[in-house]
């Protein structure tokens, strides 16, 4: 039985579009799939899967104390870079842990000829001089042939993130960080 999300505990932006250091984040519902996908590849089934991906990220965020689902509150969003690059991804996080997933079209990085998707669970560095995020667990698929393959992989990866968020309490992810200062 699916549980309903209590959105009162998920921090959200009031706008479906947000600028982050020059990168524009646009909620899935406010964006255009052809920013990332070839028009002929966009189907109602693909859009339904992407909606499910966003729902999962919101569910993870709702399970976190003071959780946030993406920059826009929808979990899944388009990232529009000043360079013209486009991707589709999202995150669920609180101050203890970040769960993230992203799909990138061919050419996102120079020389990339295939679709790629990845997901990770990370914690913020706890050293006096913050070096960024420390990856705890991850999944990656760098050589996907079609947009449908990429969306199916993103779906699978966000299912994994949801399962892991249920298996490990948020405050325990720091314990898995080999670089943490408390070891």
C-alpha positions, 0 to 999 in steps of 0.5 A: 500500500502506497503511503501518502506524502506529508508535504508539510515536512518537505521544504519547497521553492515557491517557483517552478524555476530557480537560478543557481549560479547561472544554472536554471533549474526548471521543475519537470512539470514546468519544463519541456521534455525536448530540452533533453530528449529528441521530440520523436522519443517523448511518449506518454509512457516516458512522461509517466515514468519521469513523474514516478521518478519525481514522486520517489524523490519527493517521498525520500525528501518527505522521510527526511527531517527538514527534507528538500526535494530538488531546488523547485520542490518537485524532486525532478527538474531540468538543468539548463546551463549557460553553455547550452547543455541540458540534463534532467535530474534531482535530489532529496536532502537534508543537512545529514544526507543527499540522495541524487540522480541525473540523466544526461543526453549524448554530448553533455560532456565533450566526446560522450556519444551515448546517454548516461545516468547516475545516482548517489548517496552522499554526505557533506564533508565534516572537516574544518576545511570543507572539501565538498560532498563525500560519496557513500554509495553510487550507481552509474550507467555511462553507455545507454543507447536510447532515451528510453534506456536512459529513462528506464535506468533513471527509474531503476536508480531512483527506486534504489535511492528510495529503498536505501533511504528506507533501510538506513536512517538519515543520521547513520549515513555519516557513519559510512563515510570513511573520510569523516572526522569522527572515525 
